[in-house]
Amino acid sequence: MIKFYNMNCIIIDDDKLSRKVIEEYVKKTDFLNLLNIYSSAVEAINSIKSIEYPVHLIFLDIEMPDMTGLDFLESIPNQSPQIVIISAKEKYALKAFEYDVTDYLLKPVNYARFFKAVNKALKRIDDFQNFYFNSNNSDNQEVYIKKNSALVRLKYNDILYIEALENYVIVNTFTEKLTIHFTMKAFEEKLPLKKFKRVHRSFIININHIKGIEDNAVLIEQHDGVKSIPIGKSYKEKLMKDINLIIR
């Protein structure tokens, strides 16, 4: 059952009519609290840090002058709010989802579709309550994952790799696979960067379990052999650089 939270949100869109429509939809939705409205991404990026309250959700247009919505996504740091794209064009959807946006809405947006998107955001917040991360020191880092009514304790060293599957994440260990309703981006942000590397849109690996690298694949040791995980083109250069730093 979804728990209801008050989600603080902002709107970033250079289209005056679109801003007005989304503003009215936000006002109709009891658990949304509108903090501010911006007519450009530049305006938003320059003032968002001064907002007194945390921003949980951003309604973001793509095609804007000076700084596009995708440029905005590039500029915001980790631990960013959830993003609902509201665009007049579908062609940016694939690129947008690489940033793990919550939803992608096409203009004109009706309220039913809008409400479905914000409920998805709400569900993500509720799912996040299923995770507890503890990093007291580098030798005792662990994650607690809620499985049914119990918490499963995993040391980071026990995790071999994490795989994204639609709206789920599969945490692979030597002994089991844990399938959880969570986002890849949010999970990645909680992992220690020295141990875990994103090598593909759908895969994060534990570098301590790398057996080798062949062509465009990383080989990960498993209890029943070796798992070959593809390396995405946009991740390969950074992975090779990080590995070189590690073995020096």
C-alpha beads as a LAMMPS data file, in Angstrom:
LAMMPS data file: protein, C-alpha beads

248 atoms
247 bonds

1 atom types
1 bond types

-500.0 500.0 xlo xhi
-500.0 500.0 ylo yhi
-500.0 500.0 zlo zhi

Masses

1 110.0

Atoms # bond

1 1 1 0.000 0.000 0.000
2 1 1 1.380 3.424 -0.942
3 1 1 1.962 5.810 1.943
4 1 1 1.095 9.427 1.210
5 1 1 3.751 12.092 1.575
6 1 1 3.748 15.772 0.743
7 1 1 6.017 16.125 -2.267
8 1 1 7.548 19.526 -2.915
9 1 1 7.762 20.256 -6.614
10 1 1 8.842 22.894 -9.124
11 1 1 7.936 23.511 -12.767
12 1 1 10.518 24.400 -15.443
13 1 1 9.012 25.230 -18.826
14 1 1 9.328 28.145 -21.251
15 1 1 5.782 27.571 -22.552
16 1 1 3.442 29.850 -20.594
17 1 1 0.314 27.813 -21.351
18 1 1 2.002 24.561 -20.387
19 1 1 3.219 26.068 -17.104
20 1 1 -0.325 27.174 -16.314
21 1 1 -1.810 23.754 -17.050
22 1 1 0.717 21.916 -14.867
23 1 1 0.297 24.489 -12.118
24 1 1 -3.470 23.831 -12.079
25 1 1 -2.883 20.068 -12.006
26 1 1 -0.494 20.456 -9.055
27 1 1 -3.078 22.515 -7.162
28 1 1 -5.667 19.764 -7.742
29 1 1 -3.365 17.119 -6.246
30 1 1 -3.453 17.152 -2.457
31 1 1 -0.028 15.622 -1.821
32 1 1 1.848 18.028 -4.141
33 1 1 3.219 21.308 -2.858
34 1 1 4.344 23.791 -5.535
35 1 1 7.461 25.682 -4.430
36 1 1 8.236 27.672 -7.556
37 1 1 7.773 28.044 -11.322
38 1 1 10.585 28.849 -13.751
39 1 1 10.371 29.945 -17.379
40 1 1 13.856 28.651 -18.198
41 1 1 16.352 26.045 -17.052
42 1 1 18.942 28.790 -16.577
43 1 1 16.654 30.598 -14.150
44 1 1 16.008 27.373 -12.288
45 1 1 19.650 26.289 -12.015
46 1 1 20.629 29.709 -10.678
47 1 1 18.000 29.820 -7.953
48 1 1 17.108 26.231 -7.042
49 1 1 19.820 26.081 -4.356
50 1 1 18.249 29.014 -2.566
51 1 1 14.896 27.280 -2.135
52 1 1 14.290 26.875 1.585
53 1 1 12.620 23.454 1.363
54 1 1 13.831 20.244 -0.318
55 1 1 12.626 19.670 -3.878
56 1 1 11.283 16.148 -4.354
57 1 1 9.896 16.386 -7.876
58 1 1 10.609 18.494 -10.973
59 1 1 8.296 18.887 -13.954
60 1 1 10.746 19.626 -16.756
61 1 1 10.395 20.678 -20.392
62 1 1 13.066 19.625 -22.914
63 1 1 13.215 22.255 -25.642
64 1 1 14.132 25.547 -23.986
65 1 1 16.494 28.349 -25.085
66 1 1 20.047 28.692 -23.698
67 1 1 19.818 25.486 -21.644
68 1 1 17.704 22.504 -22.663
69 1 1 16.042 20.138 -20.235
70 1 1 18.723 17.539 -21.020
71 1 1 21.428 20.115 -20.283
72 1 1 19.692 20.767 -16.979
73 1 1 19.745 17.057 -16.133
74 1 1 23.488 17.005 -16.861
75 1 1 24.085 19.914 -14.505
76 1 1 22.238 18.761 -11.407
77 1 1 24.174 16.656 -8.880
78 1 1 23.562 13.149 -7.604
79 1 1 20.759 12.684 -5.108
80 1 1 18.658 14.840 -7.447
81 1 1 14.860 15.044 -7.247
82 1 1 12.668 12.822 -9.333
83 1 1 12.030 14.160 -12.819
84 1 1 8.841 14.089 -14.865
85 1 1 9.535 15.250 -18.402
86 1 1 6.730 17.182 -20.096
87 1 1 7.570 17.634 -23.771
88 1 1 5.869 18.344 -27.078
89 1 1 8.099 15.790 -28.821
90 1 1 8.584 12.092 -28.284
91 1 1 12.052 11.922 -29.859
92 1 1 13.854 12.844 -26.642
93 1 1 12.312 10.038 -24.592
94 1 1 15.102 7.465 -24.996
95 1 1 17.792 9.957 -24.027
96 1 1 15.724 11.229 -21.109
97 1 1 15.289 7.748 -19.641
98 1 1 19.076 7.356 -19.587
99 1 1 18.896 9.865 -16.735
100 1 1 16.409 7.587 -14.961
101 1 1 13.552 10.075 -15.188
102 1 1 10.381 8.991 -13.435
103 1 1 8.075 9.509 -16.419
104 1 1 7.816 11.172 -19.823
105 1 1 4.595 12.988 -20.698
106 1 1 3.652 14.341 -24.115
107 1 1 1.893 17.675 -24.451
108 1 1 -0.971 18.332 -24.240
109 1 1 -1.113 16.489 -20.913
110 1 1 -4.447 15.522 -19.408
111 1 1 -4.928 15.235 -15.664
112 1 1 -5.347 11.453 -15.641
113 1 1 -1.933 10.973 -17.257
114 1 1 -0.405 13.603 -14.986
115 1 1 -1.796 11.885 -11.894
116 1 1 -0.413 8.533 -13.050
117 1 1 3.064 10.092 -13.319
118 1 1 2.991 11.682 -9.859
119 1 1 1.723 8.436 -8.369
120 1 1 4.727 6.713 -9.902
121 1 1 6.911 9.299 -8.171
122 1 1 5.046 8.669 -4.939
123 1 1 5.578 4.913 -5.309
124 1 1 9.297 5.443 -5.740
125 1 1 9.416 7.386 -2.481
126 1 1 7.508 4.606 -0.751
127 1 1 9.860 1.981 -2.195
128 1 1 12.829 3.928 -0.891
129 1 1 11.612 3.279 2.644
130 1 1 12.515 -0.393 2.021
131 1 1 16.243 0.376 2.036
132 1 1 18.617 1.182 4.848
133 1 1 22.277 1.926 4.087
134 1 1 25.057 1.808 6.647
135 1 1 28.686 2.742 5.997
136 1 1 30.413 2.995 9.345
137 1 1 33.819 2.243 7.847
138 1 1 35.324 0.917 4.628
139 1 1 35.571 -2.648 5.938
140 1 1 32.023 -2.914 7.218
141 1 1 29.836 -1.361 4.564
142 1 1 26.496 -3.005 4.134
143 1 1 23.010 -2.616 2.795
144 1 1 19.757 -3.804 4.332
145 1 1 17.097 -4.744 1.815
146 1 1 13.508 -5.343 2.781
147 1 1 12.361 -8.766 1.576
148 1 1 8.733 -9.517 2.398
149 1 1 8.456 -8.572 6.082
150 1 1 12.141 -9.082 6.929
151 1 1 15.354 -7.126 6.354
152 1 1 18.090 -8.985 4.500
153 1 1 21.617 -7.833 5.387
154 1 1 24.167 -7.769 2.577
155 1 1 27.773 -6.726 2.893
156 1 1 28.908 -4.759 -0.142
157 1 1 31.603 -7.362 -0.796
158 1 1 28.902 -10.018 -1.161
159 1 1 27.299 -8.188 -4.093
160 1 1 28.637 -9.335 -7.457
161 1 1 26.640 -7.091 -9.753
162 1 1 23.349 -5.252 -10.015
163 1 1 21.118 -5.558 -13.057
164 1 1 18.238 -3.319 -14.120
165 1 1 15.091 -5.027 -15.389
166 1 1 12.360 -2.587 -16.430
167 1 1 11.133 -1.078 -13.127
168 1 1 13.122 -3.493 -10.972
169 1 1 16.703 -4.008 -9.830
170 1 1 18.208 -7.475 -9.381
171 1 1 20.986 -7.684 -6.786
172 1 1 23.170 -10.701 -7.568
173 1 1 25.280 -12.335 -4.853
174 1 1 27.175 -15.634 -4.682
175 1 1 24.185 -17.359 -3.094
176 1 1 21.011 -15.584 -4.218
177 1 1 19.276 -13.015 -6.378
178 1 1 17.163 -10.328 -4.751
179 1 1 14.614 -8.642 -7.000
180 1 1 13.437 -5.283 -5.721
181 1 1 11.225 -2.489 -7.018
182 1 1 13.759 0.311 -7.071
183 1 1 15.601 2.523 -9.551
184 1 1 19.094 1.803 -10.810
185 1 1 20.169 5.418 -10.389
186 1 1 18.990 5.665 -6.774
187 1 1 20.666 2.372 -5.866
188 1 1 23.910 3.427 -7.571
189 1 1 24.030 6.678 -5.637
190 1 1 24.071 4.762 -2.337
191 1 1 26.944 2.451 -3.287
192 1 1 30.618 3.236 -2.568
193 1 1 32.165 4.461 -5.834
194 1 1 35.501 2.799 -5.118
195 1 1 33.895 -0.629 -5.117
196 1 1 31.108 -0.325 -7.686
197 1 1 31.215 0.908 -11.287
198 1 1 28.437 1.466 -13.807
199 1 1 29.533 -0.332 -16.984
200 1 1 26.266 -0.323 -18.883
201 1 1 22.869 1.299 -18.715
202 1 1 21.601 -1.950 -17.184
203 1 1 24.592 -3.109 -15.126
204 1 1 26.646 -2.052 -12.110
205 1 1 29.565 -4.300 -11.142
206 1 1 31.609 -4.874 -8.008
207 1 1 35.195 -4.372 -9.204
208 1 1 36.476 -6.731 -6.495
209 1 1 34.897 -9.606 -8.416
210 1 1 36.295 -8.804 -11.871
211 1 1 38.038 -11.855 -13.289
212 1 1 38.998 -10.164 -16.519
213 1 1 37.949 -7.909 -19.393
214 1 1 37.566 -9.234 -22.915
215 1 1 36.693 -6.918 -25.789
216 1 1 33.523 -5.130 -24.692
217 1 1 32.635 -7.316 -21.742
218 1 1 33.576 -7.610 -18.067
219 1 1 33.926 -11.116 -16.640
220 1 1 32.543 -11.467 -13.104
221 1 1 33.241 -14.476 -10.907
222 1 1 30.172 -16.435 -9.775
223 1 1 29.701 -19.601 -7.762
224 1 1 28.842 -21.517 -10.930
225 1 1 31.337 -19.954 -13.322
226 1 1 31.836 -16.589 -14.945
227 1 1 29.224 -14.021 -15.914
228 1 1 29.947 -11.919 -19.015
229 1 1 28.549 -8.399 -18.645
230 1 1 28.531 -5.992 -21.599
231 1 1 30.355 -2.674 -21.393
232 1 1 28.416 0.235 -22.873
233 1 1 30.318 2.551 -25.223
234 1 1 29.742 5.599 -23.032
235 1 1 31.072 3.787 -19.939
236 1 1 34.146 2.025 -21.335
237 1 1 36.658 4.883 -21.232
238 1 1 35.885 5.759 -17.616
239 1 1 35.946 2.106 -16.558
240 1 1 39.367 1.553 -18.103
241 1 1 40.678 4.734 -16.490
242 1 1 39.350 3.708 -13.063
243 1 1 40.833 0.221 -13.364
244 1 1 44.207 1.667 -14.352
245 1 1 44.101 3.876 -11.266
246 1 1 43.206 0.897 -9.120
247 1 1 46.094 -1.316 -10.271
248 1 1 48.814 1.341 -10.086

Bonds

1 1 1 2
2 1 2 3
3 1 3 4
4 1 4 5
5 1 5 6
6 1 6 7
7 1 7 8
8 1 8 9
9 1 9 10
10 1 10 11
11 1 11 12
12 1 12 13
13 1 13 14
14 1 14 15
15 1 15 16
16 1 16 17
17 1 17 18
18 1 18 19
19 1 19 20
20 1 20 21
21 1 21 22
22 1 22 23
23 1 23 24
24 1 24 25
25 1 25 26
26 1 26 27
27 1 27 28
28 1 28 29
29 1 29 30
30 1 30 31
31 1 31 32
32 1 32 33
33 1 33 34
34 1 34 35
35 1 35 36
36 1 36 37
37 1 37 38
38 1 38 39
39 1 39 40
40 1 40 41
41 1 41 42
42 1 42 43
43 1 43 44
44 1 44 45
45 1 45 46
46 1 46 47
47 1 47 48
48 1 48 49
49 1 49 50
50 1 50 51
51 1 51 52
52 1 52 53
53 1 53 54
54 1 54 55
55 1 55 56
56 1 56 57
57 1 57 58
58 1 58 59
59 1 59 60
60 1 60 61
61 1 61 62
62 1 62 63
63 1 63 64
64 1 64 65
65 1 65 66
66 1 66 67
67 1 67 68
68 1 68 69
69 1 69 70
70 1 70 71
71 1 71 72
72 1 72 73
73 1 73 74
74 1 74 75
75 1 75 76
76 1 76 77
77 1 77 78
78 1 78 79
79 1 79 80
80 1 80 81
81 1 81 82
82 1 82 83
83 1 83 84
84 1 84 85
85 1 85 86
86 1 86 87
87 1 87 88
88 1 88 89
89 1 89 90
90 1 90 91
91 1 91 92
92 1 92 93
93 1 93 94
94 1 94 95
95 1 95 96
96 1 96 97
97 1 97 98
98 1 98 99
99 1 99 100
100 1 100 101
101 1 101 102
102 1 102 103
103 1 103 104
104 1 104 105
105 1 105 106
106 1 106 107
107 1 107 108
108 1 108 109
109 1 109 110
110 1 110 111
111 1 111 112
112 1 112 113
113 1 113 114
114 1 114 115
115 1 115 116
116 1 116 117
117 1 117 118
118 1 118 119
119 1 119 120
120 1 120 121
121 1 121 122
122 1 122 123
123 1 123 124
124 1 124 125
125 1 125 126
126 1 126 127
127 1 127 128
128 1 128 129
129 1 129 130
130 1 130 131
131 1 131 132
132 1 132 133
133 1 133 134
134 1 134 135
135 1 135 136
136 1 136 137
137 1 137 138
138 1 138 139
139 1 139 140
140 1 140 141
141 1 141 142
142 1 142 143
143 1 143 144
144 1 144 145
145 1 145 146
146 1 146 147
147 1 147 148
148 1 148 149
149 1 149 150
150 1 150 151
151 1 151 152
152 1 152 153
153 1 153 154
154 1 154 155
155 1 155 156
156 1 156 157
157 1 157 158
158 1 158 159
159 1 159 160
160 1 160 161
161 1 161 162
162 1 162 163
163 1 163 164
164 1 164 165
165 1 165 166
166 1 166 167
167 1 167 168
168 1 168 169
169 1 169 170
170 1 170 171
171 1 171 172
172 1 172 173
173 1 173 174
174 1 174 175
175 1 175 176
176 1 176 177
177 1 177 178
178 1 178 179
179 1 179 180
180 1 180 181
181 1 181 182
182 1 182 183
183 1 183 184
184 1 184 185
185 1 185 186
186 1 186 187
187 1 187 188
188 1 188 189
189 1 189 190
190 1 190 191
191 1 191 192
192 1 192 193
193 1 193 194
194 1 194 195
195 1 195 196
196 1 196 197
197 1 197 198
198 1 198 199
199 1 199 200
200 1 200 201
201 1 201 202
202 1 202 203
203 1 203 204
204 1 204 205
205 1 205 206
206 1 206 207
207 1 207 208
208 1 208 209
209 1 209 210
210 1 210 211
211 1 211 212
212 1 212 213
213 1 213 214
214 1 214 215
215 1 215 216
216 1 216 217
217 1 217 218
218 1 218 219
219 1 219 220
220 1 220 221
221 1 221 222
222 1 222 223
223 1 223 224
224 1 224 225
225 1 225 226
226 1 226 227
227 1 227 228
228 1 228 229
229 1 229 230
230 1 230 231
231 1 231 232
232 1 232 233
233 1 233 234
234 1 234 235
235 1 235 236
236 1 236 237
237 1 237 238
238 1 238 239
239 1 239 240
240 1 240 241
241 1 241 242
242 1 242 243
243 1 243 244
244 1 244 245
245 1 245 246
246 1 246 247
247 1 247 248
